[in-house]
Amino acid sequence: MVVTMSFIYIFIRESESEVGSKSKGMSRFKTFLFNLIPFGITYFLVSSIISIIKNLI
C-alpha cells in the first residue's frame, strides 16, 4: 500500500519535472535523487513502526 503510493508520488513528480525542464538528463537524475530521499525516509518510518507493533504483540 505505502510502496504503491510512494511509486505513484514518484511518477507524478517525474512527469511534472519533465514538463517543466529543458535539460532532461541532469534534471531527471536530480529528481531521481530528490525522490529517493523521501522514499527512503518513509520506508524507514514504516519499517520502524512495523517493528514496534511486532514487539508490542
Chimera marker file (.cmm) of the C-alpha trace (Angstrom):
<marker_set name="trace">
<marker id="1" x="0.000" y="0.000" z="0.000" r="1" g="1" b="0" radius="0.5"/>
<marker id="2" x="2.631" y="2.512" z="1.106" r="1" g="1" b="0" radius="0.5"/>
<marker id="3" x="5.042" y="1.323" z="-1.583" r="1" g="1" b="0" radius="0.5"/>
<marker id="4" x="2.389" y="1.775" z="-4.282" r="1" g="1" b="0" radius="0.5"/>
<marker id="5" x="1.535" y="5.271" z="-3.031" r="1" g="1" b="0" radius="0.5"/>
<marker id="6" x="5.178" y="6.329" z="-2.988" r="1" g="1" b="0" radius="0.5"/>
<marker id="7" x="5.694" y="4.950" z="-6.505" r="1" g="1" b="0" radius="0.5"/>
<marker id="8" x="2.662" y="6.947" z="-7.690" r="1" g="1" b="0" radius="0.5"/>
<marker id="9" x="4.100" y="10.023" z="-5.944" r="1" g="1" b="0" radius="0.5"/>
<marker id="10" x="7.475" y="9.486" z="-7.641" r="1" g="1" b="0" radius="0.5"/>
<marker id="11" x="5.747" y="9.026" z="-11.014" r="1" g="1" b="0" radius="0.5"/>
<marker id="12" x="3.795" y="12.286" z="-10.574" r="1" g="1" b="0" radius="0.5"/>
<marker id="13" x="6.942" y="14.172" z="-9.561" r="1" g="1" b="0" radius="0.5"/>
<marker id="14" x="8.822" y="12.722" z="-12.552" r="1" g="1" b="0" radius="0.5"/>
<marker id="15" x="6.158" y="13.770" z="-15.065" r="1" g="1" b="0" radius="0.5"/>
<marker id="16" x="5.914" y="17.274" z="-13.535" r="1" g="1" b="0" radius="0.5"/>
<marker id="17" x="9.676" y="17.786" z="-13.684" r="1" g="1" b="0" radius="0.5"/>
<marker id="18" x="9.852" y="16.547" z="-17.284" r="1" g="1" b="0" radius="0.5"/>
<marker id="19" x="7.271" y="19.118" z="-18.391" r="1" g="1" b="0" radius="0.5"/>
<marker id="20" x="8.990" y="21.961" z="-16.550" r="1" g="1" b="0" radius="0.5"/>
<marker id="21" x="12.587" y="21.304" z="-17.612" r="1" g="1" b="0" radius="0.5"/>
<marker id="22" x="14.570" y="21.860" z="-20.786" r="1" g="1" b="0" radius="0.5"/>
<marker id="23" x="17.725" y="19.873" z="-19.957" r="1" g="1" b="0" radius="0.5"/>
<marker id="24" x="16.205" y="16.449" z="-19.304" r="1" g="1" b="0" radius="0.5"/>
<marker id="25" x="19.290" y="14.374" z="-18.470" r="1" g="1" b="0" radius="0.5"/>
<marker id="26" x="20.590" y="16.259" z="-15.441" r="1" g="1" b="0" radius="0.5"/>
<marker id="27" x="17.162" y="17.242" z="-14.076" r="1" g="1" b="0" radius="0.5"/>
<marker id="28" x="15.963" y="13.652" z="-14.321" r="1" g="1" b="0" radius="0.5"/>
<marker id="29" x="18.949" y="12.494" z="-12.286" r="1" g="1" b="0" radius="0.5"/>
<marker id="30" x="18.347" y="15.270" z="-9.719" r="1" g="1" b="0" radius="0.5"/>
<marker id="31" x="14.650" y="14.450" z="-9.385" r="1" g="1" b="0" radius="0.5"/>
<marker id="32" x="15.531" y="10.779" z="-9.026" r="1" g="1" b="0" radius="0.5"/>
<marker id="33" x="17.829" y="11.647" z="-6.115" r="1" g="1" b="0" radius="0.5"/>
<marker id="34" x="15.285" y="14.026" z="-4.572" r="1" g="1" b="0" radius="0.5"/>
<marker id="35" x="12.557" y="11.393" z="-4.885" r="1" g="1" b="0" radius="0.5"/>
<marker id="36" x="14.820" y="8.760" z="-3.359" r="1" g="1" b="0" radius="0.5"/>
<marker id="37" x="15.245" y="10.782" z="-0.140" r="1" g="1" b="0" radius="0.5"/>
<marker id="38" x="11.542" y="10.974" z="0.933" r="1" g="1" b="0" radius="0.5"/>
<marker id="39" x="11.032" y="7.391" z="-0.249" r="1" g="1" b="0" radius="0.5"/>
<marker id="40" x="13.886" y="6.248" z="1.990" r="1" g="1" b="0" radius="0.5"/>
<marker id="41" x="12.532" y="8.251" z="4.926" r="1" g="1" b="0" radius="0.5"/>
<marker id="42" x="9.027" y="6.808" z="4.545" r="1" g="1" b="0" radius="0.5"/>
<marker id="43" x="10.412" y="3.292" z="4.171" r="1" g="1" b="0" radius="0.5"/>
<marker id="44" x="12.476" y="3.724" z="7.347" r="1" g="1" b="0" radius="0.5"/>
<marker id="45" x="9.487" y="5.112" z="9.261" r="1" g="1" b="0" radius="0.5"/>
<marker id="46" x="7.156" y="2.334" z="8.110" r="1" g="1" b="0" radius="0.5"/>
<marker id="47" x="9.660" y="-0.414" z="8.912" r="1" g="1" b="0" radius="0.5"/>
<marker id="48" x="10.319" y="1.031" z="12.385" r="1" g="1" b="0" radius="0.5"/>
<marker id="49" x="6.568" y="1.327" z="13.074" r="1" g="1" b="0" radius="0.5"/>
<marker id="50" x="6.041" y="-2.283" z="11.952" r="1" g="1" b="0" radius="0.5"/>
<marker id="51" x="8.854" y="-3.493" z="14.226" r="1" g="1" b="0" radius="0.5"/>
<marker id="52" x="7.378" y="-1.555" z="17.183" r="1" g="1" b="0" radius="0.5"/>
<marker id="53" x="3.957" y="-3.124" z="16.554" r="1" g="1" b="0" radius="0.5"/>
<marker id="54" x="5.521" y="-6.599" z="16.322" r="1" g="1" b="0" radius="0.5"/>
<marker id="55" x="7.325" y="-6.019" z="19.626" r="1" g="1" b="0" radius="0.5"/>
<marker id="56" x="4.060" y="-4.975" z="21.292" r="1" g="1" b="0" radius="0.5"/>
<marker id="57" x="2.253" y="-8.089" z="20.043" r="1" g="1" b="0" radius="0.5"/>
<link id1="1" id2="2" r="1" g="1" b="0" radius="0.2"/>
<link id1="2" id2="3" r="1" g="1" b="0" radius="0.2"/>
<link id1="3" id2="4" r="1" g="1" b="0" radius="0.2"/>
<link id1="4" id2="5" r="1" g="1" b="0" radius="0.2"/>
<link id1="5" id2="6" r="1" g="1" b="0" radius="0.2"/>
<link id1="6" id2="7" r="1" g="1" b="0" radius="0.2"/>
<link id1="7" id2="8" r="1" g="1" b="0" radius="0.2"/>
<link id1="8" id2="9" r="1" g="1" b="0" radius="0.2"/>
<link id1="9" id2="10" r="1" g="1" b="0" radius="0.2"/>
<link id1="10" id2="11" r="1" g="1" b="0" radius="0.2"/>
<link id1="11" id2="12" r="1" g="1" b="0" radius="0.2"/>
<link id1="12" id2="13" r="1" g="1" b="0" radius="0.2"/>
<link id1="13" id2="14" r="1" g="1" b="0" radius="0.2"/>
<link id1="14" id2="15" r="1" g="1" b="0" radius="0.2"/>
<link id1="15" id2="16" r="1" g="1" b="0" radius="0.2"/>
<link id1="16" id2="17" r="1" g="1" b="0" radius="0.2"/>
<link id1="17" id2="18" r="1" g="1" b="0" radius="0.2"/>
<link id1="18" id2="19" r="1" g="1" b="0" radius="0.2"/>
<link id1="19" id2="20" r="1" g="1" b="0" radius="0.2"/>
<link id1="20" id2="21" r="1" g="1" b="0" radius="0.2"/>
<link id1="21" id2="22" r="1" g="1" b="0" radius="0.2"/>
<link id1="22" id2="23" r="1" g="1" b="0" radius="0.2"/>
<link id1="23" id2="24" r="1" g="1" b="0" radius="0.2"/>
<link id1="24" id2="25" r="1" g="1" b="0" radius="0.2"/>
<link id1="25" id2="26" r="1" g="1" b="0" radius="0.2"/>
<link id1="26" id2="27" r="1" g="1" b="0" radius="0.2"/>
<link id1="27" id2="28" r="1" g="1" b="0" radius="0.2"/>
<link id1="28" id2="29" r="1" g="1" b="0" radius="0.2"/>
<link id1="29" id2="30" r="1" g="1" b="0" radius="0.2"/>
<link id1="30" id2="31" r="1" g="1" b="0" radius="0.2"/>
<link id1="31" id2="32" r="1" g="1" b="0" radius="0.2"/>
<link id1="32" id2="33" r="1" g="1" b="0" radius="0.2"/>
<link id1="33" id2="34" r="1" g="1" b="0" radius="0.2"/>
<link id1="34" id2="35" r="1" g="1" b="0" radius="0.2"/>
<link id1="35" id2="36" r="1" g="1" b="0" radius="0.2"/>
<link id1="36" id2="37" r="1" g="1" b="0" radius="0.2"/>
<link id1="37" id2="38" r="1" g="1" b="0" radius="0.2"/>
<link id1="38" id2="39" r="1" g="1" b="0" radius="0.2"/>
<link id1="39" id2="40" r="1" g="1" b="0" radius="0.2"/>
<link id1="40" id2="41" r="1" g="1" b="0" radius="0.2"/>
<link id1="41" id2="42" r="1" g="1" b="0" radius="0.2"/>
<link id1="42" id2="43" r="1" g="1" b="0" radius="0.2"/>
<link id1="43" id2="44" r="1" g="1" b="0" radius="0.2"/>
<link id1="44" id2="45" r="1" g="1" b="0" radius="0.2"/>
<link id1="45" id2="46" r="1" g="1" b="0" radius="0.2"/>
<link id1="46" id2="47" r="1" g="1" b="0" radius="0.2"/>
<link id1="47" id2="48" r="1" g="1" b="0" radius="0.2"/>
<link id1="48" id2="49" r="1" g="1" b="0" radius="0.2"/>
<link id1="49" id2="50" r="1" g="1" b="0" radius="0.2"/>
<link id1="50" id2="51" r="1" g="1" b="0" radius="0.2"/>
<link id1="51" id2="52" r="1" g="1" b="0" radius="0.2"/>
<link id1="52" id2="53" r="1" g="1" b="0" radius="0.2"/>
<link id1="53" id2="54" r="1" g="1" b="0" radius="0.2"/>
<link id1="54" id2="55" r="1" g="1" b="0" radius="0.2"/>
<link id1="55" id2="56" r="1" g="1" b="0" radius="0.2"/>
<link id1="56" id2="57" r="1" g="1" b="0" radius="0.2"/>
</marker_set>
